[in-house]
Structure formats: structure tokens, C-alpha cells
């Protein structure tokens, strides 16, 4: 989409009358006082009232200015995405919202942020955690400081497969964002994925200005910072980070506590790999890790199915490492039966 026509169209005044039919409403006639990426304002004939409509509420409009075409298409795609998501068809909803975000490229506003957040929601429902995280960050990148979306517990950067961790690292490493908050978050997610993928880490970014007062993402950011340390090369650094995470675990009632458990479990698995193979210490550390992972499964299996499935897979790996093949098989069988997504 070309930005200059967008700016001109947003400020234009159309003198000729148009006819607009909203979904579920009767046709109306009037003149357009404003049109932008989020919708249209119509002065009804007689000048007695103004009607504001989002493009997703517009069924038909004629004559339509060519500058509105991408906005109208985006509104229709967003409407179809909402309908598909409501009936549980997350895959087709994701396609519709992706189309809408493409058509709204370069535009800003609450409606644009809403489309990105709905795309994130549909991707999350499909079990596509990394793509959902990137879409959610893009939505937050477009928002004002007081309109940051909460981060779902499901979108936890935990990976049972090193290949998935590498793919996530690559996605976060190459994602372009403008807002300092989004840049910092993306870098933290990248570093957590890097350590799970055995990719050479980079220096974590400094928190954005005002991050200490950020009540929406502050706890998640603190967990991510300790998670990075919990997977460090030095055992002493891992121990200190686990102690910090255990302290957070006891002091929070938010879903962030599950992130703490995953980070502690992965750190314990790193300790088990460093211990003497087959030793009592290695087995104990792996069993302690399994306990952390499977506690998430037991506590919130129905509430956060995607994270629960990841923790079940990690728990099975930990039980294997502890020599409990029967327990690992039981956990994997349950995972195969129930699947990773809602």
C-alpha cells in the first residue's frame, strides 16, 4: 500500500453523495466527511446526524473511492476472520487475518492493532506459538503505552524439539519492530530460544525506559531475563537463576509461574547433562526437572493446552533421562491422544 494516497484519503472531503449498506442494516445516503484505514464517517442526507462505521461493518458502498479499496477488502477479511474464529475454525481465521494485515500494511490505529491481535489469537489456537508471538508483538508495536495486550501463558518460549527452538530463534532474530518495548521483548525471546537451540547467544538488551513500571509485561520480562541465566554455561550462574525463579514462583499467582517452572526444569536438565552419565545425581536432577514440567501439565492442562503439551513432551524427555522409560511412555501416550492444540 502506498502511504501518500493513504494520508490524502484520510483527510479528504467527498461532496458527492454515496449509498452505504451496513451488515444487518438498511441502506443510508449521505456524504463522506472522513475515511481512513479504520472506517468511514457519513453525514446523512439533511445533515442531521453523522454515522461512523468500521470497514468490517460495511456490506456495500457506492460509489467507492479507489483509495478505499484496500481498506474495504481488509475490513471484509477481518469480518470473515472473526466469524471463522467464533465457530472454531482457527486455520481459516488465521488466513483471513493474515490477508487483512497485508492489506493494512503501513496503516496505524486501534483497528489495525485489533487485526494483528486477532491474528495472534487464531495462530495461538492453531498451536503456532512462534508465529502467534510475533503477531502479538506486532500488535503491541502499534499500540500506545496504555493499550498493551496481555501476554497469554500459552505463548511461552519453551521448545521440546531443538529444531523448533532454532526456527523460533531465527524468526525472533529477524523480526523488525519499531517500539523499544517490542524490540526488547523480541530480543529476550530470541535469547531464550537460542539457548534451547544451542545457538551462539548475543548480549541481552537493556530494558526499555520505564520498564520497571510496566505492570503488563514486567513479570514476564523478569522471568525471561532469569531464564537466559538459567541456561547459561556456568553451573553457578544456573543455580543463582533457579533460586531467583523459585522465589518468583512463590510470589506470583499469575500464569507467569508456569514459565518459572519450565525455566527451572530446563536448567535442571542442563545440570543433569553435565553430571556423570548414569549417576545418582544425574537421575535425581532429571527427576526434579520432570516434576517441574509435569506440574504444569497437572495444574493447567485444560486452561493452557499448548504449553501443557510442550511440558508433557519435556517431561517425557526428562523421565527418559532419569531411566524411567515406562513413565516416559505413559506421558507420550497421553500427549499423542490429546494433541498439542485446543
C-alpha positions in Angstrom: 0.0 0.0 0.0 1.3 3.5 -0.9 1.5 5.8 2.1 0.9 9.1 0.4 -2.5 8.2 -1.1 -3.5 6.9 2.4 -2.7 10.3 4.0 -4.6 12.2 1.3 -7.6 9.9 1.5 -7.7 10.2 5.3 -8.2 13.9 5.1 -10.4 14.2 2.0 -13.9 15.5 1.9 -16.3 13.9 -0.6 -19.1 16.2 -1.7 -20.9 13.8 -3.9 -23.5 11.6 -2.1 -22.9 7.9 -1.6 -25.1 5.0 -0.6 -23.8 2.7 2.1 -25.4 -0.5 3.3 -24.1 -1.9 6.7 -24.3 -5.6 7.6 -27.7 -6.2 9.2 -28.9 -2.7 8.5 -30.8 -0.6 5.9 -29.1 1.4 3.1 -28.2 5.0 4.0 -27.4 8.0 1.9 -25.1 10.9 2.6 -21.7 12.4 2.1 -18.4 11.2 3.4 -16.7 13.5 6.0 -13.8 11.2 6.7 -12.4 7.9 5.6 -9.3 6.1 6.8 -7.9 2.7 7.4 -10.3 2.1 10.4 -13.6 3.1 8.8 -15.8 5.8 7.4 -17.9 8.7 8.7 -21.0 9.6 6.8 -23.1 12.7 7.1 -26.6 11.6 6.4 -28.8 13.5 4.0 -30.2 16.5 5.6 -27.1 16.9 7.8 -28.9 15.8 10.9 -26.6 13.0 12.0 -23.1 11.5 11.5 -22.7 7.7 11.2 -19.4 6.1 11.9 -18.8 2.6 10.5 -15.8 0.3 10.7 -15.0 -1.2 7.3 -15.8 -4.6 8.7 -19.4 -3.3 9.2 -19.8 -2.1 5.6 -21.6 -4.6 3.3 -21.7 -2.4 0.2 -20.8 1.2 -0.7 -21.2 3.1 -3.9 -19.6 5.0 -5.4 -16.4 3.9 -3.6 -13.3 6.0 -3.9 -10.4 3.8 -5.3 -8.3 4.9 -2.3 -10.6 3.0 -0.1 -10.3 -0.4 -1.9 -7.6 -1.9 0.3 -9.4 -0.8 3.5 -12.7 -2.2 2.3 -11.0 -5.5 1.5 -9.2 -5.6 4.8 -12.5 -4.9 6.7 -14.2 -7.8 4.8 -11.2 -10.1 5.6 -11.3 -9.2 9.3 -15.1 -9.8 9.4 -14.6 -13.2 7.9 -11.8 -13.9 10.3 -13.9 -13.0 13.3 -16.8 -15.3 12.0 -14.4 -18.2 11.4 -12.7 -17.8 14.8 -16.1 -17.7 16.5 -17.1 -21.0 15.0 -13.8 -22.6 15.9 -12.1 -22.7 12.5 -8.8 -21.2 13.6 -6.8 -22.2 10.5 -9.2 -20.3 8.1 -9.5 -17.5 10.5 -5.7 -17.1 10.5 -5.7 -16.9 6.7 -8.3 -14.2 6.8 -6.5 -12.1 9.4 -3.2 -12.5 7.6 -4.8 -11.1 4.5 -6.2 -8.2 6.5 -2.8 -7.3 7.9 -1.2 -7.4 4.5 -3.9 -5.0 3.1 -3.4 -2.7 6.1 0.4 -2.5 5.8 1.7 1.0 6.6 -1.6 1.9 8.4 -2.0 2.6 12.1 -4.8 2.9 14.6 -6.7 0.7 17.1 -8.4 -1.2 14.3 -5.1 -2.2 12.8 -3.8 -3.3 16.2 -7.0 -5.3 16.7 -6.5 -7.2 13.5 -2.9 -8.2 14.5 -4.1 -9.3 17.9 -6.9 -11.4 16.4 -4.4 -12.9 14.0 -2.2 -13.7 17.0 -5.3 -15.3 18.8 -6.1 -17.5 15.8 -2.4 -18.6 15.3 -2.3 -19.4 19.0 -5.5 -21.6 18.6 -3.7 -23.4 15.8 -0.8 -24.2 18.0 1.6 -21.9 16.1 3.3 -20.4 19.1 6.2 -18.5 17.5 4.0 -17.0 14.7 1.4 -16.0 17.3 4.2 -14.4 19.5 5.4 -12.3 16.5 1.8 -11.2 15.6 1.1 -10.3 19.2 4.4 -8.3 19.4 3.4 -6.5 16.1 0.0 -5.6 17.6 1.8 -4.2 20.7 4.3 -2.4 18.5 1.3 -0.5 17.0 -0.3 0.4 20.4 0.1 3.2 22.8 1.7 2.5 26.2 -1.7 2.1 27.9 -3.1 -0.3 25.3 -0.6 -3.2 25.6 -2.2 -6.6 25.2 -1.7 -9.2 27.9 0.7 -12.0 27.1 -1.1 -15.4 27.1 0.5 -18.1 29.2 0.4 -20.4 26.1 2.9 -18.2 24.3 5.7 -19.4 26.5 9.1 -19.7 24.6 9.6 -23.4 25.6 10.6 -25.9 23.0 10.8 -29.7 23.3 12.4 -30.0 19.9 15.8 -28.2 19.2 14.7 -27.8 15.6 11.7 -25.8 16.7 13.9 -23.7 19.0 16.2 -22.9 16.1 13.3 -21.9 13.9 12.0 -19.7 16.7 15.4 -18.2 17.2 15.7 -17.3 13.5 12.2 -15.8 13.5 12.8 -13.6 16.5 16.3 -12.7 15.3 15.0 -11.4 12.0 11.8 -9.7 13.2 11.7 -5.9 12.6 10.0 -3.8 15.3 10.0 -0.1 16.0 8.8 0.4 19.6 11.6 -0.1 22.2 9.3 -2.4 24.2 8.8 -4.7 21.2 12.5 -4.7 20.3 13.5 -5.6 23.8 10.9 -8.3 24.1 11.8 -9.9 20.8 15.5 -9.9 21.8 14.7 -11.7 25.1 12.6 -14.3 23.3 15.4 -14.7 20.8 17.9 -15.4 23.5 15.7 -17.9 25.4 15.2 -19.8 22.1 19.0 -19.5 21.3 20.0 -21.3 24.5 17.5 -24.1 23.9 18.7 -24.4 20.3 22.4 -24.3 21.3 22.9 -21.3 19.1 25.6 -18.8 20.0 23.9 -16.2 22.3 24.0 -12.5 22.0 24.1 -9.9 24.8 20.6 -9.4 26.1 19.2 -5.9 25.6 18.8 -3.3 28.3 15.2 -3.0 29.4 13.4 -0.1 27.7 12.9 3.1 29.6 10.1 2.9 32.1 10.1 -1.0 32.0 10.2 -1.1 35.8 6.8 0.5 35.9 5.3 -1.8 33.2 2.6 -3.7 35.1 1.5 -5.6 32.0 4.8 -7.4 31.0 7.1 -6.7 33.9 6.9 -10.1 35.4 7.3 -11.9 32.1 10.3 -9.8 31.3 11.9 -10.6 34.6 11.3 -14.4 34.1 12.8 -14.2 30.6 15.9 -12.5 32.0 16.4 -15.2 34.6 15.5 -17.9 32.1 18.5 -16.8 30.0 20.8 -17.1 33.0 19.2 -20.4 34.0 20.5 -21.9 30.7 24.0 -20.3 30.9 27.2 -22.3 30.5 28.3 -21.9 34.1 26.6 -24.1 36.7 27.0 -21.4 39.4 25.0 -19.0 37.2 22.3 -21.6 36.5 22.0 -22.2 40.3 21.6 -18.5 41.1 19.0 -18.1 38.3 17.0 -21.1 39.6 16.9 -19.6 43.1 15.6 -16.4 41.7 13.0 -18.2 39.6 11.9 -20.3 42.6 11.4 -17.0 44.6 9.3 -15.6 41.8 7.3 -18.8 41.7 6.3 -18.4 45.3 5.4 -14.7 45.0 3.2 -14.7 41.9 -0.3 -16.1 41.2 -0.2 -15.1 37.5 0.3 -17.7 34.7 3.9 -16.5 34.7 4.6 -19.0 37.4 4.4 -21.7 34.8 7.2 -20.0 32.8 9.3 -20.2 36.0 8.7 -23.9 36.3 9.7 -24.5 32.7 12.8 -22.4 33.0 13.8 -24.3 36.3 13.1 -27.6 34.6 15.3 -26.9 31.6 18.0 -25.6 33.8 17.9 -28.8 35.9 18.2 -30.8 32.7 21.3 -28.8 31.8 22.7 -29.8 35.2 21.8 -33.5 34.6 23.6 -33.5 31.3 26.7 -32.1 33.0 26.6 -34.7 35.7 28.3 -38.1 35.4 26.2 -40.2 33.0 24.1 -42.8 34.8 25.0 -41.4 38.2 22.5 -40.9 41.1 23.0 -37.1 40.7 22.1 -37.2 37.0 19.0 -39.3 37.7 17.9 -37.0 40.6 18.3 -33.9 38.6 16.3 -35.3 35.7 13.5 -36.4 38.0 13.4 -33.0 39.6 13.2 -31.5 36.1 10.3 -33.9 35.2 8.5 -32.8 38.3 8.6 -29.2 37.2 7.4 -29.9 33.7 4.6 -32.3 34.7 3.3 -29.9 37.5 2.4 -27.5 34.7 0.5 -30.3 32.9 -1.3 -31.4 36.1 -2.3 -27.9 37.2 -3.5 -26.3 34.0 -3.9 -29.0 31.4 -7.3 -27.7 30.3 -6.5 -24.0 30.6 -3.3 -23.8 28.6 -3.2 -26.8 26.3 -0.4 -25.7 24.0 2.1 -25.0 26.9 0.8 -28.2 28.6 1.6 -30.3 25.6 5.1 -28.8 25.4 5.7 -29.5 29.1 4.4 -33.1 28.6 6.9 -33.6 25.9 9.7 -32.1 28.0 8.6 -34.2 31.0 8.8 -37.4 28.9 12.3 -36.4 27.9 13.3 -35.9 31.5 11.8 -39.2 32.6 13.8 -40.9 29.8 17.0 -39.2 31.0 16.2 -40.4 34.6 15.8 -44.0 33.3 12.1 -44.2 33.8 11.1 -45.4 30.3 7.7 -46.7 31.4 6.8 -43.3 32.8 8.0 -41.5 29.7 5.9 -43.8 27.5 2.8 -43.1 29.6 3.3 -39.4 29.3 3.9 -39.6 25.5 0.8 -41.8 25.0 -1.3 -39.2 26.7 0.3 -36.4 24.6 -0.5 -38.4 21.4 -4.1 -38.9 22.5 -4.9 -35.4 23.4 -2.7 -33.4 20.9 -1.0 -30.0 21.4 -3.8 -27.7 20.5 -7.3 -26.9 21.8 
